[in-house]
């Protein structure tokens, strides 16, 4: 089978890797002119960590990533007022845990297929026409191709999903929070191996030091209006408006924002669908079942879903319809648990009142106690999904 994969983020290249291992012919198309970098810091564990291990990625991820020691909440003067050691998470995941920029994970996966999987950058799917024997895909560039299957791994705002399943509004559940992330060089202070955050009612600003004297910033804020500004200049204006009077290092961080070349800016949303497949077109990753960045496990789930899809196609080929149905049946229970879990964390990123902010800080302080940490977040860190051996 020749399978078109739209999207070169996390899910798409992972799917391409395993499809190629199974003897299929994957073709990867990415709208961006090159592999996307930047994004926000992810905490990587769970089923995706297992898949990364099977791909031989773990040593590389540990070289580019880090294991933080401390989550620290500070007040407007920079004094610690809450927090907990990350060792609780490391213990509950049995050491299978690393933090790194999302773009670094994507780059590590892509390096394992580069040169062996046909990849088209700077183009995207414009039209999909299904027939009895396959799928005719027309691209924005005007070129066209015939494929046996199409897999949409093109993210929260999936073009494949829109073309085949309908408008995004039919499936997106906006959680009332927006997020932005960027990085800066030579920012001071650094606070090595620590997540440092300052939270006020309705907004939070965080930073974490990375290698190469870089610092990654994540800004989250409550906003009932789901609309997004289109260009980077307008996005930066929104951030200046939302955080212009923020305490702590707010002014210095906004100054660093001015020089940022790449800016992640989006709604915090989930995608909920009754089905991920229409005949010869299927969805995976955020395009199918985005859990939102509040869950902290979107990249891991993207890798796990891609692996299961490839495994089912390999097992059932050429009966692709049965494979696509079993892929959803096997993976959906985990996705639904993670989506429910994410809803509980909205107040962590943008507390709605001083009372909820105070309560959140008290809970964070209690996470220093082992059995309380196990009770509070243990179930959210567990995946409880079977990943069949490739063989």
FIBA-554853 format. One record per residue (C-alpha): y, z, x. Coordinates in pm, whole numbers, padded with zeros to 5 digits, always signed. Each point is the difference from the previous one (the first is absolute). Example, Ala and Ser with C-alpha at 12.3 -4.5 7.8 and 13.67 -1.06 7.14 Angstrom:
BEGIN
-00450+00780+01230
+00344-00066+00137
This chain:
BEGIN
+00000+00000+00000
+00356-00072+00104
+00219+00289-00115
+00380+00008+00003
+00151+00343+00062
+00369+00041-00085
+00164+00275+00204
-00031+00106+00366
+00066+00372-00045
-00291+00246+00010
-00242-00117-00269
+00020-00374+00072
-00090+00000+00372
-00268+00265-00061
-00158-00222-00265
+00027-00301+00232
-00177+00189+00278
-00299+00098-00214
-00023-00335-00178
-00014-00175+00336
-00273+00243+00109
-00193-00098-00313
+00022-00372+00078
+00270-00093-00251
+00309-00204+00093
+00310+00209-00071
+00348-00151+00019
+00293+00240+00019
+00349-00089-00125
+00306+00222+00050
+00347-00055-00140
+00174+00160+00299
+00055-00221+00306
-00198+00242+00216
-00199+00318-00031
+00215+00269-00157
+00086+00303+00213
+00163+00330-00081
-00051+00157-00340
-00056+00370-00032
-00223+00253+00172
-00343+00031-00163
-00251+00280+00033
-00329-00183+00043
-00327+00161-00100
-00283-00033-00251
-00199-00310-00091
+00235-00231+00189
-00049+00204+00316
-00374-00059-00034
+00056-00375-00038
+00234-00003+00300
-00276+00170+00198
-00247-00271-00098
+00252-00258+00121
+00042+00177+00335
+00367+00079-00065
+00010+00377+00045
+00072+00016+00377
+00289-00244-00046
+00140+00191-00298
-00004+00323+00200
+00181-00174+00287
+00279-00127-00226
+00006+00296-00238
+00012+00376+00032
-00127+00317-00162
+00296+00212-00105
-00012+00376+00039
+00259+00113-00250
+00161-00086-00334
+00341+00168+00001
+00263+00036-00273
+00350+00084+00121
+00321+00100-00176
+00341-00158+00046
+00046+00178+00334
-00337-00114+00133
-00167+00341-00038
-00367+00000-00099
-00051+00127-00355
-00351-00123-00082
-00294-00193+00141
-00359+00013+00112
-00219-00112+00292
-00163-00344-00029
-00315+00151+00147
-00101+00082-00359
-00023-00373-00078
-00175-00075+00329
-00259+00269-00076
-00061-00118-00357
-00049-00360+00119
-00226+00115+00286
+00240-00145+00257
-00003-00346-00159
+00378-00010-00039
+00287-00175+00176
+00363-00083-00083
+00159-00332+00091
+00246-00259-00132
-00154-00217-00270
+00097-00310+00195
-00196+00120+00303
-00316+00034-00210
+00051-00349-00143
+00051-00143+00351
-00316+00168+00130
-00208-00151-00281
+00156-00343+00042
-00076-00007+00372
-00369+00014-00090
+00018-00327-00197
+00275-00181+00190
-00124-00333+00128
-00321+00014-00203
+00140-00011-00356
+00238-00277-00107
+00336+00164-00072
+00305-00164-00155
+00330+00183+00048
+00326-00084-00177
-00164-00128-00319
-00123+00141-00331
-00190-00087-00314
+00207-00194-00253
-00264-00111-00253
-00367+00061-00073
-00208-00242-00202
-00359+00097-00071
-00278-00248-00065
-00374+00017-00049
-00074-00048+00368
+00286+00189+00164
+00369+00078+00020
+00281-00240+00088
+00285+00188+00169
+00345-00147+00053
+00222+00175+00252
+00376+00039+00009
+00013-00242+00291
-00148-00272-00222
-00337-00011+00170
-00312+00056-00210
-00359+00105+00058
-00330+00053-00178
-00180+00333+00014
-00303+00164-00156
+00185+00329-00059
+00351+00142+00031
+00065+00364+00091
+00347+00140-00063
+00078+00265+00261
+00375-00056-00020
+00116+00349-00084
+00177+00185-00278
+00205-00307-00096
-00296-00239+00014
+00069-00369-00063
-00369-00072-00061
-00012+00272-00267
+00308-00143-00169
-00139-00356-00005
-00343+00090-00134
+00029+00333-00186
+00360+00007-00120
+00332+00169+00065
+00021+00300+00232
+00156+00211-00276
-00331-00011-00188
-00175+00193+00276
+00260+00199+00196
+00052+00369-00069
+00327+00099+00167
-00008+00367+00106
+00378+00052-00003
+00032+00020+00380
+00116-00252+00259
-00070-00001+00371
+00146-00150+00315
-00124+00008+00358
+00131-00121+00332
-00024+00083+00367
+00254+00057+00275
-00018+00015+00378
+00118+00297+00210
+00087+00221-00298
+00052+00367+00079
-00138+00256-00065
-00365-00110-00002
-00221+00305-00077
-00320-00144+00139
-00315+00009-00217
+00184+00131-00304
+00097-00134-00339
+00349+00139-00059
+00152-00026-00346
+00309+00115-00183
-00032+00013-00378
+00266+00037-00265
-00030-00032-00375
-00098-00358-00076
-00020-00123+00360
-00164+00049+00338
+00065-00130+00349
-00267+00024+00271
-00060-00103+00357
-00292-00013+00239
+00003-00084+00372
-00218-00288+00118
-00090-00154+00334
+00241-00217+00195
+00289+00237-00077
+00004-00118-00364
+00062+00211-00308
-00114-00095-00350
+00204+00111-00301
-00114+00022-00362
+00252+00050-00282
-00112+00065-00358
+00212+00064-00306
-00029+00022-00377
+00139-00297-00191
-00068-00081-00365
+00109-00363+00050
-00288-00210+00138
+00222-00289+00110
+00018-00078+00371
+00278-00157+00207
-00123-00323+00156
+00160-00013+00345
+00002+00249+00287
+00377+00048-00014
-00012+00108-00364
-00298+00222+00070
+00184+00180+00277
+00295+00048-00234
-00231+00170-00251
-00128+00235+00270
+00353+00088+00111
+00087+00080-00361
-00312+00208-00062
+00007+00191+00330
+00366-00016+00102
+00055+00371-00064
-00345+00112+00109
-00015+00302+00227
-00194+00053+00322
+00002-00319+00212
+00090-00224-00293
+00316-00151+00161
-00179-00073+00330
-00298-00156-00177
+00225-00224-00208
+00175-00104+00321
-00341-00095+00144
-00064-00197-00321
+00297-00225+00075
-00176-00138+00307
-00344-00039-00162
-00130-00358+00012
-00289+00057-00240
+00017+00212-00313
-00275+00084-00246
+00151+00056-00346
-00197+00012-00324
-00091+00176-00319
-00272+00262+00005
-00241-00138-00258
-00362-00030-00096
-00187-00309-00123
-00241+00057-00286
-00209-00286-00135
-00292-00036-00240
-00160-00253+00234
+00053-00136+00349
-00178-00333-00045
+00062-00321-00197
-00281-00247+00061
+00042-00103+00366
+00309+00213+00077
-00017+00368+00089
+00244+00265+00122
-00027+00278+00255
+00215+00259+00172
+00339+00078-00153
-00010-00324-00201
-00294+00137-00201
+00039+00375+00000
+00299+00132+00195
-00021+00380+00009
+00358+00028+00140
+00110+00151+00329
-00006+00341-00169
-00379-00005+00031
+00017-00039+00377
-00318-00208+00002
+00094-00352-00109
-00091-00163+00332
-00333+00177+00015
-00084-00107-00354
+00105-00358+00077
-00250-00016+00286
-00276+00161-00204
+00053-00237-00293
+00001-00303+00229
-00325+00112+00161
-00172+00056-00334
+00117-00339-00131
-00135-00178+00308
-00325+00197-00017
-00058-00091-00366
+00077-00368+00063
-00240-00004+00294
-00274+00166-00204
+00037-00219-00310
+00102-00340+00139
+00024-00249-00157
+00022+00210-00321
+00364+00091+00056
+00056+00116-00361
-00255+00281+00032
+00142+00096+00339
+00356+00028-00129
-00111+00210-00297
-00200+00242+00218
+00289+00029+00247
+00226+00141-00272
-00275+00213-00151
-00072+00162+00336
+00361+00050+00111
+00187+00083-00322
-00102+00370-00030
+00149+00078+00341
+00321-00189-00078
+00047+00185-00329
-00045+00339+00168
+00256-00086+00266
+00252-00126-00255
-00025+00326-00194
+00037+00195+00323
+00316-00193+00095
+00174+00099-00323
-00018+00364+00103
+00198-00069+00318
+00312-00162-00147
+00185+00332+00011
-00081+00033+00370
+00219-00299+00089
+00284+00045-00253
-00002+00344-00168
+00168-00008-00340
+00158+00348+00019
+00073+00288+00236
-00286+00191-00156
-00252-00278+00064
+00132-00036+00356
-00045+00374+00061
-00352-00007-00143
-00093-00298+00214
+00114+00179+00314
-00204+00308-00091
-00311-00212-00048
+00059-00165+00337
+00021+00342+00164
-00326+00105-00166
-00177-00299+00156
+00000+00198+00324
-00290+00196-00154
-00325-00190+00040
-00171+00068-00331
+00321-00069-00194
+00043-00332+00180
-00360-00090-00086
+00060+00085-00365
+00341-00170-00028
-00060-00329+00182
-00369-00011+00086
-00094-00202-00307
+00285-00246+00066
-00119-00064+00355
-00359-00063-00107
-00107-00356-00088
-00353+00049-00136
-00081-00370-00002
-00308-00168+00141
+00066-00263+00263
-00319-00204+00040
-00110-00080+00352
+00071-00358+00105
-00327-00039+00185
